[in-house]
């Protein structure tokens, strides 16, 4: 299980520094970029939303080394009400929602209840999490997957997946990475974000609103889906060890701790110059 060290929302980006501090880029109109006082952080997550009508509504989540969680930003549905959480080992954030994986394999949820994406209280033996806009995905210790929430495009149809090592979730699609480097995807087919069946030797995946990104064993990056903002212009990236996908932008972490970005920079979410000491993923 790899802890997220870079995260991308709609209008902001987060990076976890080697010393446990957090850096942010973007306008942060809801306070989601006010992370300068965070310390002893071991993982970060960024709330995402695909719709323009909610561009100012986002949040950021940080997991501390002691298993507690903090959150900043828009809290209209209680998605930042995580101060009481304990023994958390991983966090994920979606639209109006935050998930926390507890060390015993159970999952906590805070935020919007309407679509059912917070209905995770019955999950057991979970080792990884992903949040789409309206659905949540869990990876079990045995390599199977579970999903709850809005399934109108089949994005929750993951119950037949096996031998999965990592999961990612976008607006209306879900991605699974297998132990042998292949990639599955289900959900909305219109933008091409599910066209991953030919990928091989992939070691990490990320899902944006309408695009999917993968890192190969050789440190190259592949991407499919919407290209309208340049979010898939990653073919020349090298020595990448982790990726994050926002609504319309993509981040890549190099092995030397620096970060590259592609895509929509309307709100400064790609202004990552100077990010040169980002922690390596576990």
Helices and strands as residue ranges (DSSP letters): E 6-8, E 12-16, E 22-26, E 41-46, G 52-54, E 59-64, E 69-73, E 88-94, E 97-102, E 107-111, E 126-131, E 135-140, E 145-149, E 164-169, E 173-178, E 183-187, E 202-207, E 211-216, E 221-225, E 240-245, E 249-254, E 259-263
